[in-house]
Amino acid sequence: MKTIKVTVVYALPNIQYINEVNINSNSTVKDAILASNLLNLVKNIQFYRNNVGIYNKLVCLNSNIKNGDRIEIYRNLIIDPKERRRKRSNIYI
């Protein structure tokens, strides 16, 4: 069976986890994340609650992957960016 190479990434404010994975060509995003071992390295990833994407485009866990894809696991937002800007602008008033 043909294998492909993909990169699985997860970024925190102070550290980035970047794992390259060789995986079967008919694999999904979920398969690549499991193969990357990031779920064991980073305890705060909630597999079915965090959004995932390929090159900054949201996808489902069962989406097929291609050779060279960059699979990104997104952190949940602590505060909405619009709300944060609104609060910051009120400081200066």
C-alpha beads as a LAMMPS data file, in Angstrom:
LAMMPS data file: protein, C-alpha beads

93 atoms
92 bonds

1 atom types
1 bond types

-500.0 500.0 xlo xhi
-500.0 500.0 ylo yhi
-500.0 500.0 zlo zhi

Masses

1 110.0

Atoms # bond

1 1 1 0.000 0.000 0.000
2 1 1 1.264 3.489 -0.851
3 1 1 2.304 5.767 2.016
4 1 1 2.201 9.546 2.211
5 1 1 3.842 12.086 4.501
6 1 1 1.744 14.628 6.431
7 1 1 2.513 17.038 9.262
8 1 1 0.350 17.277 12.377
9 1 1 0.684 20.484 14.416
10 1 1 -0.651 21.888 17.675
11 1 1 0.497 25.248 19.002
12 1 1 0.400 26.627 22.516
13 1 1 1.492 30.170 23.423
14 1 1 4.985 29.007 24.421
15 1 1 5.552 25.806 22.446
16 1 1 4.653 24.216 19.120
17 1 1 4.258 20.517 18.564
18 1 1 5.093 19.516 14.994
19 1 1 5.113 15.829 14.079
20 1 1 5.677 14.413 10.617
21 1 1 3.855 11.151 10.002
22 1 1 4.182 8.528 7.275
23 1 1 0.755 6.979 6.844
24 1 1 -1.310 5.001 4.332
25 1 1 -2.617 7.037 1.415
26 1 1 -6.279 6.250 2.197
27 1 1 -6.064 7.589 5.777
28 1 1 -8.165 10.300 7.406
29 1 1 -7.361 13.323 9.563
30 1 1 -8.243 11.253 12.628
31 1 1 -5.807 8.500 11.596
32 1 1 -2.993 11.020 11.150
33 1 1 -3.603 12.650 14.534
34 1 1 -3.608 9.266 16.251
35 1 1 -0.421 8.245 14.426
36 1 1 1.307 11.504 15.432
37 1 1 1.106 10.594 19.138
38 1 1 0.192 14.204 20.006
39 1 1 -2.735 13.058 22.141
40 1 1 -0.263 11.355 24.480
41 1 1 2.194 14.279 24.478
42 1 1 -0.337 17.057 25.104
43 1 1 -2.954 16.283 27.730
44 1 1 -5.253 19.287 27.105
45 1 1 -6.279 18.238 23.579
46 1 1 -9.882 17.108 23.671
47 1 1 -10.047 14.918 20.585
48 1 1 -13.712 15.421 19.700
49 1 1 -14.018 19.016 20.963
50 1 1 -11.052 20.742 19.328
51 1 1 -11.537 21.889 15.758
52 1 1 -9.134 20.585 13.146
53 1 1 -8.105 21.917 9.771
54 1 1 -5.853 21.403 6.803
55 1 1 -3.892 24.523 5.881
56 1 1 -6.221 26.767 7.919
57 1 1 -9.424 25.352 6.407
58 1 1 -11.759 23.594 8.845
59 1 1 -12.320 19.911 8.101
60 1 1 -13.925 16.926 9.826
61 1 1 -11.966 14.164 11.504
62 1 1 -13.101 11.725 8.811
63 1 1 -11.801 13.901 5.937
64 1 1 -9.292 12.233 3.620
65 1 1 -5.726 13.532 3.571
66 1 1 -3.190 13.968 0.779
67 1 1 0.569 13.848 0.631
68 1 1 2.094 17.010 2.108
69 1 1 -1.011 18.126 4.049
70 1 1 -0.505 20.151 7.227
71 1 1 -3.110 19.000 9.740
72 1 1 -3.732 21.600 12.423
73 1 1 -5.397 21.028 15.784
74 1 1 -6.913 24.303 16.978
75 1 1 -7.123 25.419 20.594
76 1 1 -10.449 26.535 22.009
77 1 1 -10.653 30.296 22.434
78 1 1 -10.624 31.627 25.981
79 1 1 -12.293 34.862 24.892
80 1 1 -13.814 35.972 21.616
81 1 1 -11.316 38.216 19.742
82 1 1 -13.987 40.879 19.138
83 1 1 -14.826 40.992 22.839
84 1 1 -11.137 41.237 23.724
85 1 1 -10.647 44.252 21.406
86 1 1 -13.794 45.868 22.806
87 1 1 -12.529 45.498 26.388
88 1 1 -9.069 46.747 25.432
89 1 1 -10.519 49.844 23.730
90 1 1 -12.564 50.687 26.845
91 1 1 -9.351 50.964 28.872
92 1 1 -8.292 54.023 26.909
93 1 1 -11.594 55.883 27.233

Bonds

1 1 1 2
2 1 2 3
3 1 3 4
4 1 4 5
5 1 5 6
6 1 6 7
7 1 7 8
8 1 8 9
9 1 9 10
10 1 10 11
11 1 11 12
12 1 12 13
13 1 13 14
14 1 14 15
15 1 15 16
16 1 16 17
17 1 17 18
18 1 18 19
19 1 19 20
20 1 20 21
21 1 21 22
22 1 22 23
23 1 23 24
24 1 24 25
25 1 25 26
26 1 26 27
27 1 27 28
28 1 28 29
29 1 29 30
30 1 30 31
31 1 31 32
32 1 32 33
33 1 33 34
34 1 34 35
35 1 35 36
36 1 36 37
37 1 37 38
38 1 38 39
39 1 39 40
40 1 40 41
41 1 41 42
42 1 42 43
43 1 43 44
44 1 44 45
45 1 45 46
46 1 46 47
47 1 47 48
48 1 48 49
49 1 49 50
50 1 50 51
51 1 51 52
52 1 52 53
53 1 53 54
54 1 54 55
55 1 55 56
56 1 56 57
57 1 57 58
58 1 58 59
59 1 59 60
60 1 60 61
61 1 61 62
62 1 62 63
63 1 63 64
64 1 64 65
65 1 65 66
66 1 66 67
67 1 67 68
68 1 68 69
69 1 69 70
70 1 70 71
71 1 71 72
72 1 72 73
73 1 73 74
74 1 74 75
75 1 75 76
76 1 76 77
77 1 77 78
78 1 78 79
79 1 79 80
80 1 80 81
81 1 81 82
82 1 82 83
83 1 83 84
84 1 84 85
85 1 85 86
86 1 86 87
87 1 87 88
88 1 88 89
89 1 89 90
90 1 90 91
91 1 91 92
92 1 92 93
